[in-house]
Amino acid sequence: MIGPQSIRVDEEERERLIPYWSVVAACVAFLLVEYYFWFVDPRHRTHLPPMGLRIYLNLSWGLLASLYFLMVGYVSKDAPRRAMSTRFWVVVCLAMPGGIGAVLYFLLRQPEVSRCPACSTHVQGDFHFCPQCGFQLTASCGSCFETVRATDQFCTRCGHELARDHLPARLHALSEQG
């Protein structure tokens, strides 16, 4: 029988944005870079830079290598949350040098995807209504359709009185709690 502690660990792992394999890869990359710069590279040089500069450069390159693997791990967990191809974006991040792939990912990524509470259809975070069942996902102004908080009395964009829009009962309940 599975105990509650093991279930909790699985839930935590699912919600982590940087997976454990990425943290381990980052640590290994840091150690390999440090080993190279402290033990392998000095044997091939006749003139070594001053010790302070060596420490700075060695730590900088080690941290950059670690951050690279942490970024790939983050992309591997974030892409499915946004209904994007995980394999494609991980390959782009690994193949493009100098973190250009990660920059592209952040520039081109889609909004987070959630589920409609009524029909469980995947909907983007900026949708006001579910495209399948018409369920109102967020409170919006009836005049300009800008997103508003359920507790607002007037639209912040156009000044429309929101009480005239006849919010669904669930949104009325939210506004009365506040």
Secondary structure, DSSP 8 states (H G I E B T S, - for coil): ---HHHHHHHHHHHH-SS-HHHHHHHHHHHHHHHHIIIIIHHHH-SS---HHHHHHHHHHHHHHHHHHHHHHHHHHHHHHHTT--HHHHHHHHHHSGGGHHHHHHHHH----EEE-TTT--EEETT-SB-TTT--B-S-B-TTT--B--TT-SB-TTT--BGGGG---HHHHHHHHH-
